[in-house]
Amino acid sequence: MSTRQNDSESSAVILTRGVERVFRKLIRFLVGKISLVKLQEMIRNIYVEESERKLRLEKPGRDIPLTRLAIITGLDTRTLAKIRNDERYRRPLHEQERFVKTMTPESCVLDVWQSSPKYCNLETGEPKNLELMGSGETFEELVGDSLSSRGVTVQSILSCLVELEAVQLDESTQTVKLLEKTLAPYKVNNQRGLFDVAIVQICNLLDTSFHNFHAAASGQQAFFARGAWTVRLPRTEKIEFQKKIRQFLEATELAARDQIARFEESEFNSNQITAGLHMFYFEEDVIGL
């Protein structure tokens, strides 16, 4: 095997390992908050959008052939045409009410329950209380109308919704009552805020990493990106270690803010960029994945 082939295979291994590690961390957090079906839909649409963007940057002002897009994405031209002709294409998914309401099987059930005339009171528009099993306007029928997956049972959906306090089951009458009309990935506002901060940090880290990746090939100056850690920290010292690092980072944050303030302008204008740094503590248990 030639050196070029060895280098190519090594690059493929490095890329695969890196993507797998990043996806595993993210997916570990997303399990139960967004279904695999919705995640696949999101990735597919974004991949097509970004592929189209790449081709437009390479040849500005020219139409993008579906055949060229098919080569980059691995999708057939009919699928690509369907995606690009959809009115939702190139619209942020978080702004699409239907997508957000159906992120998990449980949320799909709630969406149909409150939007379908079959399961709503025609006079008030409010969702009906449903008998648990049977045909017609029952919870069993609702689950069948909401989900196409054969692996999801009525009892499993009911158990999840009861646990989430989204529905209430009256054992004596075997009826189900809707309590929560929407299911968000988080129930506590502070959790939403912390997740927003985490995503900003992740995106900025990726931007820096990709800048440095391209800088190595183009001769540009790389952005500062360093880390300091140990793999030999005794568990008995973890709390003290956390305390000392926090004190260090808090002092460093104040110094960083002082440096940033020296360059900041007092008012916004179109000739400005966002720039700065992130600091965060991390730890990982070596046991398990």
N, C-alpha and C positions, 0 to 999 in steps of 0.2 A: 504494500500500500504506500502511495506517495506521501511526502510530507504535507502537501496541500490537503490531501484527504484526511490525514490525521488532525491537522489544524481545524478543518471544517467540522469533523466529528466532535472534537474537543469543545469548539464553540457551541455546537448544538447541545452538548451535555450541560455546559455551564448555563446556557439560556434556559433549558428545560428545568434544571435544578432551581434556578433563581425564581422563575415564574411559579413553580410548584410551591416553593417556600412562602412567597408573598400571598398567593391565592389561598394556601392552607390557613394562614393566620387570619385573613379576612373572612374566609368562609366559616371558620370556627366561630367567629362572632356572629355571622349572619344566619346560622342555622336556627330555624324557628321564627326568624324575623322576616325572611323573604323566601319564597319557594324557589326550588331549582328551576322550574319552568320560567318564572319571571326573571330570574337572574340570567338565564340563557337568552331570553328575549332582549334584555337590556344590553348584554355583551354583544349580541349579534348586531343590533342596530348601531351601537357606538362604533363597532369595528368597521361597519360599512361606511359610516359617516367619516371616520378618520382615514380610511383608505381613499375615499373620494377626495378628501382634503389634501392628502399627500400627492395624489396625481395632479390636482389643480395647481399646487405649488410648483410641481415639476414643469408643467406646461400651462402657464396662465392664459386665460382667455379661450382655451380650446375645450370642446365637449369631451366628456369622459366616456370612452367606449365601454359598453357593458362587458365585452370580452376581456378587456384589460382589468376591469374591476373584479371579474370572476377569477382571474389568475391570482390576484392578491388575496382575495378573501376565501377562495376555495368553494364558493357558492355557485350554483348554476345561474344562468342569466335570467330564467323565469322567476326564481326566488328573489334575485336582486331587483328586478323590475317591480315586483310586488312590494318590496320594502321601500323603494325610492318613490313609488307612486302613492304610498299611504300618506294621508293628510297629516299624520303624526310624525312623519320623518323629519329629522332635524329640529324637532321641538323637544326641549328638555323634558325627560320623563317625569321628573318630580313635579312638573306643572300640569301633568295629565291626570285629571281626577280619577278616571277609570283605572289607570295603571296602579295608582297609589292605593285605591280601595280594594284591589285584588292581589295584593302582594303575597298572601298566604292562602291555603285552602280555607282556613277559618274565616278570613276576611272576605273571601268570595261568597261564602254562605251568607254572611251578614249583608253584603251588598245586594244580593238577589232578594233576600228577605225584606229589605226596606225599599227596593226599587220596583219589584214586580207586582203588578195589580193583583196577581193570583194570591199573594201572601199579605196583602194590605187591605185594610178596611176602606171600602170605596167612599164612605162618607167622610171619614176623618183623615184618611191617608196614612194612618199609623199602622205599623206592622201588627199582624194578628198574633194572638197566642195560638200555638200549634199543638195538635195531638202528636205524640211522639212517633208512632208507627202507623202504617196503613197507606192507602192510596188517597190521592186528592191533595187537599191543603194540609199536609202533615209535615213534620220535621224530616221524616224519612224521604218524602217526595222532594222537599226543598234541597236536601243534600244531593239527590240525584239530578236535579235541575241545575245545580251550581257547579258540580264537579264532574269531570270526564274520567278521572283516574279510578280504576277498579280496585286499587289497593287501599283506598280510603273508605273506612266503614262509617256508618251512621254513629255507632257507639263511640268510636275514636274521636270523631269531630265533636260530638256532644261533650265528651270528657274534657277535651281541650277548652271548649268554650265555657264550661262550668268552672274549670280551674282558673280561667282568665277573668271570671266574674262578668262575662259578657252575656250569659243567659242564665236562667234559673229553671230547674226542673222540679215540678211538683210531683213527688212520688205517688201521692194518693190518686191524682187524676191522670197521671202520665201525660202532662202537657208541658210545653216548653215556652218560656216567656223571654222576650228580648229585653236585655237591660242596657247593653252598650252598643250603640249604632256603628261605631267605627273602632277598628283595632289598630293602634299605632305600635311601632316596634318598641316604644318605651312608654311607660306610664308616668314617669317622674320628669318634670321639666328640666331639672338639673342634668339628668342623663342625656337628654337631647342636646343640651348645650355642650356637655363634655364630648359627645360624639362629633358635633360640628368642629370643635377644636381639634380633635384627633384627626379628622379628615383633612383639615387645612394643613396640619403638620405632615401628614403622609404625602399630600400632593406637593408641598414645597420641597420635601426631601427627595421625591422622585424627580422634580424639576432640576434640582441641584445635581443629582446623580447622572441624569441624562445629559445635562450641559457638560459635565466633566467627561462623560463618555465620548461625546462628539468633539470636545476640546482636544482630547488626546490625538485625534486623527487630523484635526484642522490646524493645530498649532496655537489655538486660543489659550488664554490663561484659565486655569481651572479655578472654580470656587473652593473656598476652604471647606473641607469635609473630613473631620477626624472623629475618633471615638476613643474612650478609655474604659476598659473593663477588665475583670478577672474571671476566670473559670474555677478559681480555687477559694471562693469565699466560704468560710465555715458558717453553717446555719445558725450557730449560737451567736455569731457576730452580726447577723443581718439587720436587726433593729438599730444597733449603734451605727452601722455603716450607712443605713438610710438617713439617719439623723445628720451625720457629718456631711454627706453629699448634699442634702437639702440646704444646709447652712451655706455650703460652698456655692451652690447654684443661685441661691437668693442674693448673695453678695455679687456674684457675676452678673446677674440680671440687672441690678442697679447700675453697675459700671457700663453695661451694654446700652441701657436706656440713656445714660449720660452721653455716650458717644453718638447715638442716633440723633439725639436732640440738637447736636451741634450742626447737623446737616439739614434738618427739617425746615421746610418753608412754612410760613404761618397760614397760607391759604392754598386751596387746591387749584390746580390748573392742568391743562392737557399735556404739558411737557414734564410729567412726573411718572415715576414708577414705584412699585411696591418692593421694598428690600429690607432685609433684616436677618435674624437668626432665630433658631429654636433651640431650647435646652430642655432635656427631659431625662429623668432617671429610668432605667429599665432593669428588670431581672427576669431570669427564665430558669425554670426547674429543668434539670437535665434528665429527669425521669419521664419517659413517654415521649410522644411526638411533640 
